[in-house]
Amino acid sequence: MRRHRLLFAAALFAFPAPAWAGPPYDTDDPEPTDYRHWELYLFGAGARSGGAFDGSAGLDVNYGVVKDVQLTATLPADFTRGPGARTGVGDVELGVKYRFYHDAAAGFSVAAFPRLILPSSGKRYGSGKTGLLLPVWGQKDIGKWSAFAGGGYAINPGAGNRDYWQVAGAVTREVSSKLSIGAEVTHRGPDAAGARPTTTLGAGAIYRLKGPLSLLASAGPSFGGRDGDKYHAYVALGLSF
């Protein structure tokens, strides 16, 4: 599911390297989990703004149910540290990634990845309403580089909320058989009445441990949004089998 690459030489197009995207990046990729395989991510993520730190920890589950189709479930627990500190169940996300175009020789693919956001947290952390994300993602691989980008529309119901568009892009490089690095930028329209657009920068890395395990991390600043400038970070232990 999650991978990387971009721009090296046309002679390498016939031999595209395996892509890695998605976690730890906000930008996703169009490559689904392999048929009858699982990808699990035990993650922690958070953002600091002013004197508060908001975050979540949980499990991201991906399964290749048929060729070119991946089922996804994200099961988080949310928390706030600082004024109004609290902890509780977060909103569950259910998604289906469908890769509808794939040209292996050219190293190019495109997928739709709609996600349903269930109000399992009630109004404690979310709006108490069911949300929907409707993105499309594309990827181009060239040698050890990958560029992946896309975006879509978010239906964001709830008092004071508003629907918005989001776009994102990233470039990654496979440094060795164990390590890849990358950088990304995302931009999201205002998600609430009176909010500002949000632009987020990030740098990330994936390190393959022994066997099916990987360590993933990313961090960077965000500008705008509901609460002004902030910093975000993500770390996960990945398991593929």
TORVEX-368275 format. One record per residue (C-alpha): residue in three letters; z, y, x negated. Coordinates in steps of 0.1 Angstrom, whole numbers, padded with zeros to 4 digits, always signed. Layout:
ALAZYX;...
REM end
This chain:
MET+0000+0000+0000;ARG+0011+0027-0025;ARG-0012+0032-0056;HIS-0033+0056-0080;ARG-0063+0070-0101;LEU-0091+0098-0103;LEU-0119+0108-0128;PHE-0130+0090-0160;ALA-0166+0077-0162;ALA-0193+0066-0139;ALA-0197+0034-0158;LEU-0163+0024-0147;PHE-0171+0027-0110;ALA-0180-0010-0107;PHE-0146-0020-0121;PRO-0120+0001-0101;ALA-0084-0005-0111;PRO-0059-0014-0084;ALA-0046+0018-0067;TRP-0009+0027-0062;ALA+0000+0056-0039;GLY+0023+0065-0011;PRO+0059+0061-0023;PRO+0071+0080-0043;TYR+0046+0106-0031;ASP+0044+0125+0002;THR+0006+0121+0000;ASP-0004+0086+0013;ASP-0033+0064+0003;PRO-0058+0044+0024;GLU-0051+0010+0008;PRO-0032-0013+0031;THR-0008-0040+0020;ASP-0026-0072+0011;TYR-0031-0098+0039;ARG+0000-0118+0045;HIS+0019-0099+0018;TRP+0050-0077+0021;GLU+0060-0045+0004;LEU+0096-0034+0007;TYR+0111-0001-0006;LEU+0149+0005-0007;PHE+0149+0043-0009;GLY+0170+0074-0011;ALA+0156+0109-0005;GLY+0170+0144-0001;ALA+0164+0181-0002;ARG+0188+0210-0012;SER+0186+0244+0004;GLY+0213+0270-0002;GLY+0247+0252-0001;ALA+0236+0222+0019;PHE+0220+0189+0010;ASP+0202+0169+0036;GLY+0190+0134+0029;SER+0183+0099+0041;ALA+0186+0063+0027;GLY+0171+0032+0041;LEU+0143+0006+0040;ASP+0106+0010+0042;VAL+0089-0022+0053;ASN+0051-0029+0051;TYR+0032-0061+0060;GLY-0005-0069+0058;VAL-0010-0084+0092;VAL-0048-0089+0089;LYS-0074-0078+0064;ASP-0074-0039+0062;VAL-0045-0035+0086;GLN-0009-0028+0076;LEU+0022-0026+0098;THR+0049-0002+0087;ALA+0085+0003+0098;THR+0109+0029+0082;LEU+0146+0024+0090;PRO+0167+0053+0077;ALA+0203+0065+0078;ASP+0205+0103+0076;PHE+0233+0124+0061;THR+0242+0161+0055;ARG+0265+0173+0027;GLY+0279+0208+0028;PRO+0286+0229+0059;GLY+0286+0206+0090;ALA+0286+0174+0069;ARG+0278+0143+0089;THR+0262+0108+0086;GLY+0243+0087+0112;VAL+0213+0066+0121;GLY+0180+0084+0116;ASP+0148+0083+0136;VAL+0129+0051+0131;GLU+0092+0053+0123;LEU+0066+0027+0133;GLY+0030+0029+0119;VAL-0003+0011+0116;LYS-0026+0017+0087;TYR-0062+0008+0093;ARG-0087+0010+0064;PHE-0120+0016+0082;TYR-0141+0023+0052;HIS-0140+0006+0017;ASP-0166+0007-0010;ALA-0151-0013-0040;ALA-0181-0006-0063;ALA-0177+0032-0058;GLY-0139+0031-0058;PHE-0137+0050-0025;SER-0119+0042+0008;VAL-0106+0059+0039;ALA-0079+0049+0064;ALA-0061+0062+0095;PHE-0024+0058+0095;PRO-0008+0069+0128;ARG+0030+0068+0130;LEU+0053+0069+0160;ILE+0087+0085+0155;LEU+0113+0071+0178;PRO+0144+0092+0187;SER+0169+0066+0176;SER+0191+0093+0161;GLY+0192+0112+0194;LYS+0198+0149+0189;ARG+0222+0143+0160;TYR+0194+0145+0134;GLY+0162+0148+0154;SER+0149+0164+0186;GLY+0158+0135+0208;LYS+0121+0132+0216;THR+0094+0108+0206;GLY+0070+0123+0179;LEU+0036+0112+0166;LEU+0019+0117+0133;LEU-0019+0114+0132;PRO-0032+0115+0096;VAL-0064+0102+0079;TRP-0062+0095+0041;GLY-0090+0091+0015;GLN-0090+0079-0021;LYS-0113+0080-0051;ASP-0107+0058-0081;ILE-0123+0063-0115;GLY-0110+0042-0144;LYS-0072+0048-0149;TRP-0073+0079-0126;SER-0070+0083-0088;ALA-0073+0112-0065;PHE-0061+0108-0029;ALA-0059+0133-0002;GLY-0059+0139+0035;GLY-0038+0151+0064;GLY-0036+0153+0101;TYR-0018+0166+0132;ALA+0019+0161+0141;ILE+0031+0161+0177;ASN+0066+0175+0174;PRO+0083+0178+0208;GLY+0118+0192+0214;ALA+0135+0225+0221;GLY+0123+0252+0197;ASN+0099+0228+0180;ARG+0061+0232+0177;ASP+0032+0209+0168;TYR+0017+0215+0134;TRP-0010+0205+0109;GLN-0003+0190+0074;VAL-0026+0185+0044;ALA-0018+0169+0011;GLY-0034+0159-0022;ALA-0024+0141-0054;VAL-0038+0129-0087;THR-0023+0100-0106;ARG-0030+0081-0138;GLU-0021+0047-0150;VAL-0005+0053-0185;SER+0001+0016-0192;SER+0003-0017-0174;LYS+0039-0008-0165;LEU+0038+0030-0160;SER+0019+0054-0138;ILE+0025+0092-0134;GLY+0012+0117-0109;ALA+0014+0152-0094;GLU+0009+0164-0058;VAL+0009+0194-0035;THR+0014+0193+0003;HIS+0012+0221+0029;ARG+0026+0220+0064;GLY+0023+0245+0092;PRO+0054+0259+0110;ASP+0073+0231+0128;ALA+0095+0253+0149;ALA+0095+0287+0166;GLY+0101+0314+0139;ALA+0097+0289+0110;ARG+0073+0296+0081;PRO+0047+0273+0066;THR+0060+0249+0039;THR+0043+0242+0006;THR+0058+0214-0016;LEU+0050+0206-0052;GLY+0060+0173-0068;ALA+0058+0151-0099;GLY+0063+0114-0097;ALA+0063+0081-0116;ILE+0062+0044-0109;TYR+0075+0019-0135;ARG+0069-0018-0131;LEU+0100-0038-0138;LYS+0101-0076-0143;GLY+0083-0097-0117;PRO+0076-0081-0083;LEU+0100-0052-0088;SER+0091-0015-0094;LEU+0112+0017-0098;LEU+0097+0048-0081;ALA+0108+0084-0083;SER+0096+0120-0076;ALA+0109+0155-0074;GLY+0099+0191-0071;PRO+0103+0224-0053;SER+0094+0234-0017;PHE+0087+0270-0005;GLY+0091+0283+0031;GLY+0099+0262+0061;ARG+0129+0267+0084;ASP+0155+0272+0057;GLY+0136+0289+0029;ASP+0131+0276-0006;LYS+0145+0242-0015;TYR+0142+0213-0039;HIS+0135+0177-0030;ALA+0139+0143-0047;TYR+0130+0106-0039;VAL+0140+0074-0056;ALA+0133+0038-0046;LEU+0133+0002-0057;GLY+0101-0016-0046;LEU+0096-0053-0040;SER+0061-0069-0035;PHE+0055-0105-0026;
REM end
